[in-house]
Amino acid sequence: MTGIGSRKRGIAGLLFATALAACGTNAALERGEVPLENYTAEQIFGRAEFELERRKPDQAAFYFSEIERLYPYSEWAKRGLIMQAFSYHKDKDYENSRGAAQRYIDFYPLEEDAAYAQYLLALSYYDQIDEVGRDQGVTFDALQALRVVIERYPDSEYARSAILKFDLAFDHLAGKEMEVGRYYLRREHYPAAINRFRVVVEEFQTTTHAAEALHRLVEAYLSLGLNEQAQTAGAILGHNFRSTDWYEDSYKLLTGRGLELEAAGDGWLNQIYRQTLQGKWL
């Protein structure tokens, strides 16, 4: 997060430095006295920065995009393109922000700001993640884009923030599975519920939802009379989450029926249990 703050301060400083010098040009541009084509790339860039300072990111994005159109392949076009992506994102125009960021990555993959462009691209998905109950396609897109930041630019100032957001998005996906699983469990559709909780246990083991998923498996398996599976789920809870309320609830459920929290039978949970004993789970 520090790196993002420094970039924002850098942008703010640049805005302040150019604002006064661009006053005359800005006034003429705003009045439309002279066609935009008659201004230099630097003058248009200054106008775009002025619009950012006025908190009009949509107008800033327009002027930055005009530099790309009027002065392609110039140094100002390169600078304008990354700022275009930034401005669109500021305006919550995520689709256009992605487009500008991707063009920067395609045209200037070796530039220092390529890492920032990839981070903006990832943010354009991440900032659209809605409530857990909504479609999760955008969450998958965010995870993929954040992974690129982490793997391609591990030493950049955005890598740490990308890791944090990746973990949150990953947790979000697990939350979706849990919500659907609880829905089936409440309606006594136990096999369907078990399938959802199994996904969390097998694929989202490091999220905050793993302990509850195991407890819900205990509930579902006991409801089906599959005591051995319920005992094994309880044993995993006891091994990894003994200090949680989910363990306490499962302990009461199982011991109330005279059952021990131990691996029993030969199901998919037994493999998970063996992995926990070998230190390979969580």
DOVO-472328 format. One record per atom (N, C-alpha, C, O): x, y negated, z. Coordinates in steps of 0.001 Angstrom, whole numbers, plus 500000, padded with zeros to 6 digits. Each point is the difference from the previous one (the first is absolute). Layout:
<sites>
XYZ/...
</sites>
This chain:
<sites>
500811501198500000/499189498802500000/500852498741500000/499571498956499509/501629501140501038/500885498848500023/500344499549498596/500046498802499722/500197502155499391/500361499675498638/498891499264499293/500259499062499246/498500501350500986/498867499339499383/499904498577500498/499749499079499223/500450500735502080/499954498653500559/501059499101499401/499735498835499702/501485501708500118/501075499190499430/499690499621498572/500317498892499568/499061502024499685/499634499673498623/498962498890499982/500087499071499197/498933501028501690/498972498965500048/500599498644500381/499610498962499465/501351501068501476/500641498737500368/500804499445498838/500076498789499793/500520502125499453/500769499559498835/499105499365498962/500351498983499402/498482501624500381/499043499434499054/499519498652500485/499869499057499219/499862500851502107/499525498730500556/501051498909499834/499673498862499665/501583501486500570/501065499013499840/500126499538498570/500233498818499745/499618502089499329/500098499652498593/498841499100499593/500167499065499218/498657501231501324/498853499155499717/500233498567500468/499729499042499275/500774500831501938/500222498674500568/501045499231499198/499862498798499772/501177501906499805/501091499338499291/499573499477498643/500530498995499526/498522501672499850/499625499609498644/498749499116499954/499702499400498968/499571500520502145/498708499317499981/500119498528499623/499282499512499128/501637499781501543/500125498577499745/500475499705498582/499499499089499341/501466501686500204/500548499774498661/498954500251498930/500065499426498913/498964501437501393/499023500375498991/498730499161500043/499067500264499241/500876498741501621/498759499254500190/499487499374498706/498821500121499667/502066499218499616/499580499347498768/499537501001498973/498965499806499362/501776501245500472/499624501052499054/498680500629500399/499142500238499149/500684500036502151/498777500626500478/498787499137499707/498954500499499586/501194498203500633/498882499100499751/499603500019498528/498816500039499665/502187499933499464/499710500018498567/499379501329499577/499072500035499192/501445501038501357/499445501316499684/498553500105500460/499147500526499285/500586498972501907/498652500098500544/499012499181499184/498848500398499834/501600498454499654/499117499166499181/499886500528498579/499151499544499233/501701501416500410/499955500556498660/500415499019498929/499559500101498855/501296498939501509/500404498961499054/500886500545498887/499977499501498875/500801501523501447/500949500557499045/499783501504499926/499862500642501041/500105499943497760/499836501452499894/501092500737500779/501137499540500100/498490501594500438/500927500759500837/501255500379499226/501085500097500573/498765500115498133/501139500377499169/501100498952499977/501144500307499665/498518498450500691/500976498909499963/500866499923501255/500934499200500064/498760501621500923/500772499983501233/501047501099499983/499838501027499342/501220498741501382/501043501023500101/499545501111500938/499060499834500776/501622501297499136/499686501111500889/500186499595501459/499217500390500865/501819498832499398/500262499557501372/498874499120500518/499611500104501164/499859499020497967/498903499127500423/498734500803500290/499302499730500978/500406501237498190/498817500838500236/500181500823501267/499055500192500766/502163500294499450/500302500750501217/499753499124501228/499426500453500990/501013498287498935/499773499079501106/498529499780500262/499570499915501151/499651499992497773/498563499836500170/499380501218500692/499141499866500871/501312501316498726/499482501228500610/500316500039501487/499158500387500810/502052499213499544/500371499954501420/499140498997500759/499615500234501146/500091498652498202/499150498977500603/498615500575500308/499420499711501047/500060501102498038/498688500612500219/500046500989501165/499038500116500760/502077500592499376/500141500872501160/499991499198501291/499394500393500996/501293498478498960/500047499142501186/498612499484500347/499682499808501174/499498499969497818/498628499530500214/499050501157500326/498792499801500131/501759501396499997/499229501197500312/498971500297498912/498849500338500274/501603499524498505/499178500358498850/500762501051499189/500502499710498914/499578501503501617/500817501023499338/499496500390498622/500786500438499160/497905499410500587/499495500323498673/500571499051498951/500357500418498899/499724498289501458/500587499026499083/501506500219499860/500561499851498915/500081500502502191/501430500286499939/500276501165499061/500927499950499192/498265501099500918/500177501158499133/499830499620498538/500713500508499134/498342498595500589/499793499557498618/501256499337499451/500444500325498899/500130498746501862/501182499290499505/501210500922499896/500777499895499051/499389501001501909/501107500959499896/499833500887498758/500977500337499331/497778500034500373/499761500832498821/500247499229498714/500400500585498993/499368498118501030/500248499178498821/501498499922499685/500389499926498834/500434500091502192/501451500037499754/500359501274499252/500797499979499062/498611501125501361/500261501281499331/499561499941498539/500653500565499123/498233498743500625/499482499910498636/500822499050499138/500322500319498855/500019498509501691/500654498955499208/501515500166499913/500622499598499017/499963500996502019/501461500133500031/500405501445500319/500695500248500985/498872500698498183/500318501409500274/501498500254499975/500740499364499248/499691501565501576/501398500437500071/500943498949500587/501214500202500030/498234498687500431/500854498989500633/500169500337501477/499265500820500549/501713498538500086/500204500189501432/498785499527500785/499635500596501013/499741498330498511/498800499495500672/498843500980499861/499189500142500915/500732500535497938/498941500999499821/500188501143500988/499029500507500560/502219499898499654/500279501064500960/499585499580501406/499342500752500718/501052498036499660/499618499503501328/498494499822500097/499390500299501027/500017499207497885/498560499775500001/499206501280500097/498905500012500562/501636501074498892/499272501265499997/499867500571501408/498924500466500374/502139499506500406/499901500512501370/499109499102500843/499267500474500869/500803498204498865/499136499081500725/498543500133499555/499077499754500776/500734500633497981/498655500262499498/499379501162500773/498846499927500424/501932501151499756/499518501148500772/499673499587501433/498985500409500564/501902498764500020/499778499520501365/498720499167500083/499206500171500925/500593498929498109/498840499105500023/498698500763499821/499021499735500698/500962501204498377/498794500804499817/499663500771501277/498836500101500388/502196500439500257/499742500734501239/499478499069501086/499112500364500772/501441498445499278/499533499005500966/498528499681499767/499262499717500944/500318500330497800/498617499704499624/499112501243500093/498812499942499680/501759501169500752/499305501280500118/499511500514498647/499037500762499919/501639498810499033/499746500522498658/500988501154499799/501024499856499332/498640501285501264/500966501087500105/500329500647498659/501133500429499779/497900499642499340/500262500624498704/501028499198499210/500938500574499446/498896498101500495/500964499168499285/501347499950500715/501044499890499358/498930500191501961/501255500046500747/500778501250499635/501213499944499794/498095501181500126/500655501250499594/500572499891498599/501112500455499730/498110498933499376/500457499873498631/501274499187499895/500936500384499297/499100498484501407/501193499146499963/501182500695500658/501120499946499492/498634500699501627/501084500708500697/500573501120499136/501215500187499939/497901500554499395/500471501098499154/500800499483498811/500987500621499604/498600498252499821/500762499417498894/501395499597500461/500983500179499280/499088499272501940/501315499625500519/500887501233500138/501169499977499614/498277501085500930/500776501232500172/500450500548498647/501125500477499852/497977499446499164/500330500521498666/501070499157499313/500904500540499363/498994498133500766/500914499098499290/501325499809500727/501049499845499375/498887500167501977/501197499654500784/500242501045501100/500043499644501178/500114501614498468/500103501061501019/501236499903500881/500015500553501100/501024498751498437/501238499932500772/500136498703500798/500982499811500718/498045499308499158/500065498741500740/499679500232501479/499316500958500362/501190498152500471/499766500126501444/498511499969500340/499555500701500909/499672498485498359/498575499872500295/499177501183499510/498786500016500203/501831500972499160/499257501187499584/499440500728501220/498904500558499944/501838499438501145/499511500625501237/498767499273500513/499037500628500439/500998498037499502/498847499217500454/498811500225499079/498863500069500467/501383500047498221/498922500261499053/499327501335500308/498773500100499984/502035500928500298/499435501302500341/499228499932501311/498961500645500144/501539498580500808/499308499844501277/498661499291499799/498997500384500602/500986498572498547/498744499315499705/499016500939499307/498801499961500274/501707500873498837/499143500964499320/499357500938501019/498805500287499931/502003500183501009/499470500887501044/498981499273500876/498965500564500356/501328498190499989/499076499223500822/498666499783499301/498956499933500649/501080499957498016/498767499758499255/499039501176500148/498787499833499880/501754501351500380/499148501149500324/499694500046501493/498854500184500410/502188499645500388/499852500144501448/498959499042500561/499195500380500850/500818498378498677/499075499001500526/498562500231499557/499093499290500434/500697501694498708/498644500332499571/499430501213500723/498858500395499765/501943500187501110/499504501164500742/498847499562500894/500148499117500845/498714501510498953/498797499624500739/499809500892501212/500926500662500468/497856499333500020/499686500819501154/500227501478499661/500045500397498836/500096500396502229/500292501421499818/498939500682499137/500319500937499268/498432498615500804/498932500681499288/499975499771498507/499238500664499298/501573498416500184/499976499700498576/500879500961499211/500742500794500578/499166499125498069/500838500810499127/501469499715500288/500394498854500214/500410502210499787/501386499870500422/500995499972498852/501206500104500226/498304499757498535/500916499962498865/501034498907500110/501166500212499668/498425498616500795/500933498885500122/501046500283501083/501121499497499925/498517501300501073/500958500361501042/501107500873499425/501172499815500329/498463501133498815/501013500819499334/500919499136499139/501214500204499980/498198498829499308/500810499098499170/500978499199500859/501159499810499631/498351499724501527/500854499237500903/501154500863500507/501142499542500059/498563501694500302/501039500905500485/501069500238498940/501194499982500299/498376500237498473/500954500242498923/500883498784499765/501214500131499839/498175498676500140/500770498784499745/500933499674501165/501122499542499783/498428500688501441/500850499763501166/501169500980500031/501107499644500401/498640501587499174/501076500984499958/501112499558499042/501182500222500262/498426499155498636/501005499506499053/500886498950500662/501219500015499828/498170499072500930/500790498982500714/500997500676500937/501177499642500033/498341501331500720/500831500672501008/501141500774499350/501136499956500471/498559500750498449/501001500880499394/500922499267499023/501189500307499916/498259498724499347/500813499323498989/500784498834500586/501086499667499523/498354499714501518/500652498818500585/500174500178501514/499521499169500772/501145501882499655/500093500287501439/500757498943500800/499786499864501205/501095499389498135/500785498986500702/499412498599499860/500596499030500467/498255500858498901/499403498687499809/499325499528501287/499779500777500929/499905497952499098/499342499434501178/498529500416500106/499338499688500990/500153501009498001/498594500406500000/499806501453500396/498868500432500219/502211500325499877/499894501436500253/499332500288501349/499134500870500093/501267498409500937/499444500268501327/498497499722500044/499231500783500557/500363498097498850/498578499690499961/499247501041499190/498881500375500352/501727500095498560/499364501022499174/499816501290500781/498972500663499860/502002499703500956/499890501212500816/498839499883500991/499218500937500159/500675497920500499/498919499794500962/498635500082499318/499073500621500519/500816498750498321/498729500019499281/499705501391499448/498843500416499948/502193500296499643/499812501372499530/499405500855501118/499065500765499765/501468499110501437/499493500781501132/498543499663500301/499200500884500305/500461497827499607/498624499587500271/499045500518498932/498894500444500310/501535499499498431/499156500505498916/499827501511500107/498919500531499747/502155500153500630/499944501449500179/499021500355501109/499211500935499869/500847498319501214/499080500201501116/498567499748499559/499070500670500448/500766498356498669/498682499658499478/499381501184499253/498814500289500156/501992500386499041/499508501171499267/499566501104500961/498968500642499802/501833499568501239/499628500999501000/498685499626500669/499171500864500286/500649497859499958/498755499524500603/498791500297499129/498919500299500507/501265499620498187/498911500327499074/499619501470500135/498818500335500068/502183500538499972/499725501429500157/499276500272501322/499073500808500057/501366498502501004/499364500204501299/498548499540499991/499135500660500576/500598498226498781/498627499499499972/499071500993499305/498906500284500486/501538500238498378/499181500971499277/499854501284500811/498919500587500052/502177499852500586/499940501203500817/499021499856501156/499227500916500283/500806497936500385/499057499777501108/498558499980499504/499087500462500684/500726498996498117/498657499969499398/499464501423499846/498863500282500378/501959500616499067/499569501385499827/499809500690501352/499075500793500176/501803498899500769/499913500639501311/498696499635500703/499356500859500600/500255497871499327/498747499566500631/498794500703499395/499001500229500682/501092500109498054/498885500660499303/500141501524499989/499268500707499308/501687499769501473/500232501434500186/500384500710498711/499738501192499842/500883498079499236/500570500612498803/501456500336500325/500927499333499540/499248501702501252/501308500260500596/501105500357498995/501111499487500133/498633501361498880/501081500294499045/500499498749499272/501202499824499805/497857499308499794/500395498765499317/500806499100500933/500979499381499585/498598500553501686/500728499190500977/501412500543500204/500965499238500047/499145502082500074/501311500628500208/500947499688498850/501185499748500216/498292500268498560/500850499693498844/500597498602500099/501163499793499652/498050499252500819/500498498623500137/501038499890501113/501042499369499821/498676501237501312/500941499915501117/501284500762499686/501078499637500473/498801501412498734/501199500744499601/500925499128499156/501221500056500147/498193499138498968/500809499086499190/500819499082500892/501181499766499742/498190499711501313/500706499084500900/501135500726500714/501105499469500108/498630501734500377/501015500764500729/501171500376499095/501153499964500429/498557500393498332/501045500474499102/500724498871499271/501205500098499764/498082498827499872/500582498972499143/500234498660500700/500762499169499507/498592500618501628/500123498716500692/500425500205501457/499466499371500913/501499501517499279/500400500389501347/500588498851500807/499920499999501228/500669499025498090/500686498921500720/499094498806500276/500459498994500540/498265501098499100/499102498875500222/499378500065501383/500156500983500724/499141497962499626/499349499919501307/498775500899500100/499416500132501075/500186500490497814/498770500800499975/500242501492500233/499041500764500114/502211499661499957/500299501433500065/499411500654501247/499448501097499917/500660498248501233/499500500601501243/498489500194499953/499490501053500380/499797497920499148/498544500145499918/499614501092499009/499057500754500242/501667499336498642/499690501030499000/500090501395500620/499157500854499729/501859499378501098/500132501299500662/498845500252500970/499466501107500066/500157497865500680/498873500168500919/498710500302499235/499216500855500411/500569498438498475/498792500250499211/500013501423499426/498946500617499845/502231499892499846/500095501389499556/499587500955501115/499326501000499755/501081498686501456/499574500807501150/498473500021500070/499394501062500148/499988497759499745/498545499910500064/499336500805498883/499066500767500234/501445499037498537/499371500651498849/500153501513500053/499046500733499740/502147499734500594/500229501446500048/499194500648501122/499460501091499819/500453498254501332/499186500551501084/498531500081499589/499303500951500352/500230498043498901/498607500000499545/499720501143499047/498871500483499928/502144499956499339/499856501123499075/500294501350500664/499851501054499381/500568498897501881/500349501221500701/501369500535499629/500302501166500254/500519498002499154/501351500416499611/500973499575501105/500730499018499872/499252501744501195/500715499609501208/501516499980499831/500676499136500557/499853501805498683/501457500062499860/500545498751499308/501031499461500401/498272500085498559/500434498778499322/499906498795500930/500866499125500004/498043500852500794/499835498901500945/501121500011501044/500527498947500360/499831502238500120/501079500108500980/501331499519499418/500777499328500679/499474501017498077/501261499602499370/500065498491499820/501041499385500235/497843500016499347/499968498540499876/500261499357501359/500720499006500096/498694501564500950/500238499493501348/501444500153500424/500546499132500680/500084501979498919/501408500219500346/500903498956499338/500959499527500610/498736500122498159/500786498964499309/499808498655500700/500949499237500180/497813500490500207/499732498768500756/500824499960501277/500595498977500336/499435502147500372/500750500064501246/501486499828499791/500694499481500874/499805500948497980/501428499895499723/500402498584499603/501062499517500394/498095499826498834/500388498701499436/499305498795500636/500527498888499961/498284501331500631/499211498848500456/499421500231501392/498849499654500266/501943500923500607/499495500368501329/499518498789500801/499114500139500844/501437498703498915/499644498825500803/498771499259499467/499628498960500545/499738501557498403/498870499288499402/498666500481500562/499897501090500562/499088498069499272/498643500383500389/499479501134499124/499196500818500447/501268499229498292/499560501070499100/500421501372500555/499244500966499900/501934499118500669/500444501258500612/499122500349501198/499586501147500165/500135497848500671/499173500236501176/498617500516499602/499464500914500627/499964498487498319/498663500425499559/500042501430499451/499103500797500276/501922499522498957/500112501351499458/500247501019501116/499466501109499971/501343498499501003/500283500887501139/498703500364500727/499784501159500353/499357497844499867/498734500247500699/499084500893499173/499345500897500531/500616498847498161/499150500813499126/500434501465500009/499173500903500132/502113499317499728/500509501372499886/499954500749501329/499512501128500072/500998498236500972/500014500689501299/498590500179500536/499738500934500758/499348498178498854/498605500155500404/499375501255499433/498995500490500516/501595500031498429/499511501246499396/500919501177500326/499898501078499416/500992498678501527/500898501062500412/501109500277499006/500550501101499984/499792497918499182/501015500172498966/501280499255500366/499961498929500605/501156501649499023/501295499358500235/500385499150498782/499553500244498880/501285498756501379/500538499187498906/501286500670499533/501093499657500451/498761501299498645/501140500781499538/499773500423498553/498864500101499536/502228500142499772/499894500465498618/499393501388499986/500429500890500735/498572499282498421/499323501292499923/499592500254498555/499791499065499228/500100502202500419/499581500339498653/501096499723498978/501173499865500347/498425500055498397/500971499801498924/499381499116498913/499649500480498922/500224498219501377/499426499055499043/500991498910499643/501165500044500396/498359498976498849/500887498916499555/500553499200501175/501107499468499925/498126500446501158/500472499250501158/501178500685500696/500815499343500647/499265501978499215/501130500708500612/501326499575499380/501016499882500685/498954499893498009/501219499528499346/500388498622500526/501174499724500249/497817499411499918/500264498670500574/500573500157501399/500945499302500369/498485501613500413/500480500197501366/501456500463500016/500799499513500800/499546501420498323/501387500485499942/500951498869499616/501131499941500483/498412499175498659/500829498857499612/500223499052501171/501070499406500132/497917500456500713/500159499114501163/501049500558500953/500788499249500574/499218502074499592/500975500626500893/501422499848499453/500963499934500764/499157500012497918/501317499861499364/500399498521499856/501059499680499460/498080499441501028/500324498565499925/499857499403498625/500618498976499708/498583501635499436/499858499521498619/498695499240499787/499729499538498892/499480500332502133/498710499305499874/499997498814500940/500158500147501211/499659498672498211/500026498742500772/501351499699500597/500165498980500670/
</sites>
